[in-house]
Amino acid sequence: MLWSLPLLALIWGLAFLTFPGFVHPMSPTLSAEAVAAFYRDPENLPRIRYSMVVFNWFGVALIPFLALIVMQIRRMAHQTPILAFCFYGCLTGGPTLFFMADLFWLLAAFRPERDPELIQLFNDLAWVTFTGQVGFLIGQSVILALSIYLDRQPKPVFKTWVAHFNLVVAAALAPASFVALATEGPIAWDGLLSFWVKNIAIGLWILVMAVVLGQTIYRQRREQGAAA
């Protein structure tokens, strides 16, 4: 499951570049007519539809990787499994909201002949859901950090710096929560904080946690082999 990540990252990256509204994020200030014209463009329409389907595949395929982290939390020296259950709850919330954003983009592209204001509505729903609904991701990082801090054993599952890193990621995601309050500036859905900082933080989190998780799994295998 861990080694499926590089392939998934490649597929997701291609889908990211395929969707014409992501390479240069659409502006929230566009008029309804401009948004409708974007979806009606014969070059944009098929790219939007197919990239959203691929995004959905990526979201589902990421769940096993997150489940591996749950397994590692269960290995930590805690008096209760509650933190593992909390992380598990958060990991199911993030992909679900990701699917909802994809669904709204697909609906906007499903009938491009709709009234421009309806297309704009679906487009707004998609961008606000995708950008602003980061509560599960923040909770996921904070719970993982707390689990690491409370892991009281001679050889902890994850090193303390991983907890620090997760708190930094949580802080980087927080500004995106306010995306619905502005159509311009750093917290707008195409802004520095809500789009670029947030998405780079998510990508970096996946990369760092994949490396850390791989090192931990291989260390545990060596220790089990030595014990046997």
HELIX and SHEET records of a PDB file:
HELIX    1   1 LEU A    2  SER A    4  5                                   3    
HELIX    2   2 LEU A    5  THR A   18  1                                  14    
HELIX    3   3 PRO A   20  VAL A   23  1                                   4    
HELIX    4   4 ALA A   32  ARG A   40  1                                   9    
HELIX    5   5 ASN A   44  ALA A   61  1                                  18    
HELIX    6   6 ILE A   63  ARG A   75  1                                  13    
HELIX    7   7 ILE A   82  PHE A  110  1                                  29    
HELIX    8   8 PRO A  116  GLY A  132  1                                  17    
HELIX    9   9 GLY A  135  TYR A  149  1                                  15    
HELIX   10  10 THR A  160  LEU A  173  1                                  14    
HELIX   11  11 ALA A  174  LEU A  181  5                                   8    
HELIX   12  12 LEU A  192  VAL A  197  3                                   6    
HELIX   13  13 LYS A  198  ALA A  227  1                                  30    
END                                                                             
